[in-house]
Amino acid sequence: QVQLVESGGGLVQAGGSLRLSCAASGRTFSRYGMGWFRQAPGKERMFVAGITWSGVIKYYAEPVKGRFTISRDNAKNTVSLQMNNLKPEDTAVYYCAADSTMRGTIATRLTEYAYWGQGTQVTVSS
């Protein structure tokens, strides 16, 4: 069993920044890829960013490229999402997720992730 706990959400004005963190426990964290997803009201949960187990490969959804940065610290069992130049359309509940399989690529589909955090709300005001 894996436990994921997100933190760092909040209310910010457009153009501002937030840093989300996800603390993992219960499995060998460093062997699995991690991802961030978000879900806006009335919309499906969507992939935002992913990182391989080593941290070498990162992948971003088009709407956040150049503004968000995913990183991980395997010594601390944490994965982070630095979000800069936030826009009102970034408003959503953000979820941290752990890949179900050890792979060398980025998983982008919901079904490829086996474990999920409880989510943290990010609200960007205009």
C-alpha positions as CSV (number, residue, x, y, z in Angstrom):
1,Q,0.0,0.0,0.0
2,V,1.2,3.5,-0.8
3,Q,0.2,6.7,0.9
4,L,0.4,10.0,-0.8
5,V,-0.2,13.3,0.9
6,E,-0.3,16.6,-1.0
7,S,0.3,20.0,0.4
8,G,0.9,23.6,-0.8
9,G,-2.4,24.5,-2.5
10,G,-4.1,27.8,-1.9
11,L,-5.4,31.0,-3.3
12,V,-3.2,33.1,-5.5
13,Q,-3.6,36.0,-8.0
14,A,-3.0,35.5,-11.7
15,G,0.7,35.7,-12.4
16,G,1.6,34.4,-9.0
17,S,3.3,31.1,-8.0
18,L,2.6,28.1,-5.8
19,R,4.6,25.0,-5.0
20,L,2.8,21.8,-4.4
21,S,4.5,18.9,-2.6
22,C,3.6,15.3,-2.3
23,A,5.0,13.0,0.5
24,A,5.0,9.3,-0.3
25,S,5.3,6.3,2.0
26,G,4.7,2.6,1.9
27,R,6.6,1.5,-1.1
28,T,10.1,1.9,-2.6
29,F,9.5,5.4,-3.9
30,S,12.6,5.7,-6.0
31,R,11.6,2.8,-8.3
32,Y,8.4,4.3,-9.7
33,G,7.4,7.3,-11.8
34,M,5.2,10.0,-10.3
35,G,2.7,12.3,-11.8
36,W,0.5,15.3,-11.1
37,F,-3.1,15.5,-12.4
38,R,-5.7,18.2,-11.9
39,Q,-9.5,18.3,-12.0
40,A,-11.5,21.4,-12.5
41,P,-15.2,21.6,-11.5
42,G,-17.3,19.7,-14.0
43,K,-14.3,18.4,-15.9
44,E,-12.4,15.2,-16.2
45,R,-9.2,14.7,-14.3
46,M,-6.3,15.5,-16.6
47,F,-2.6,14.8,-16.7
48,V,-0.4,17.8,-15.8
49,A,3.2,16.6,-15.4
50,G,5.1,13.4,-14.9
51,I,8.6,12.3,-13.9
52,T,10.4,9.0,-14.2
53,W,11.8,7.2,-11.2
54,S,15.3,8.7,-11.8
55,G,14.0,12.2,-12.3
56,V,15.8,12.4,-15.7
57,I,12.8,12.4,-17.9
58,K,10.0,14.8,-17.4
59,Y,6.9,15.5,-19.4
60,Y,4.3,18.2,-19.3
61,A,0.8,18.8,-20.7
62,E,0.8,21.5,-23.3
63,P,-1.2,24.1,-21.2
64,V,1.5,24.1,-18.5
65,K,4.7,23.8,-20.5
66,G,7.2,26.5,-19.7
67,R,5.3,27.5,-16.5
68,F,5.3,24.3,-14.3
69,T,8.3,22.3,-13.2
70,I,8.1,18.8,-11.7
71,S,10.9,17.5,-9.5
72,R,11.5,14.7,-7.1
73,D,13.8,14.0,-4.1
74,N,14.2,10.2,-3.7
75,A,16.1,10.6,-0.5
76,K,13.0,12.4,1.0
77,N,10.3,10.4,-0.8
78,T,8.8,13.6,-2.2
79,V,7.7,15.0,-5.5
80,S,7.0,18.6,-6.1
81,L,5.3,20.8,-8.7
82,Q,6.5,24.4,-9.0
83,M,3.8,26.5,-10.7
84,N,4.7,29.9,-12.0
85,N,2.7,32.5,-13.9
86,L,-0.5,30.9,-12.8
87,K,-3.7,31.6,-14.8
88,P,-7.3,31.4,-13.7
89,E,-7.7,28.3,-15.9
90,D,-5.2,26.6,-13.7
91,T,-7.8,26.5,-10.9
92,A,-8.5,22.9,-10.0
93,V,-7.9,20.2,-7.4
94,Y,-4.4,18.9,-7.9
95,Y,-3.6,15.3,-7.3
96,C,-0.3,13.5,-6.8
97,A,-0.2,9.9,-8.2
98,A,2.2,7.0,-8.2
99,D,2.7,4.8,-11.3
100,S,1.6,1.2,-11.0
101,T,4.5,-0.1,-13.0
102,M,8.3,0.4,-13.1
103,R,8.9,1.9,-16.5
104,G,11.4,4.1,-18.2
105,T,8.8,6.4,-19.7
106,I,6.2,8.8,-18.4
107,A,2.7,7.5,-17.8
108,T,0.0,10.0,-18.8
109,R,-3.2,8.1,-18.5
110,L,-5.2,7.9,-15.3
111,T,-5.4,4.1,-15.5
112,E,-1.6,3.8,-15.4
113,Y,-1.5,5.2,-11.9
114,A,-2.3,2.9,-9.0
115,Y,-2.2,5.3,-6.0
116,W,-3.6,8.7,-5.5
117,G,-3.4,11.5,-2.9
118,Q,-6.5,13.2,-1.5
119,G,-5.9,16.3,-3.6
120,T,-5.1,19.9,-2.8
121,Q,-7.1,22.9,-4.1
122,V,-5.5,25.6,-6.2
123,T,-7.5,28.7,-6.9
124,V,-6.2,31.4,-9.2
125,S,-8.1,34.7,-9.1
126,S,-8.1,37.1,-12.1
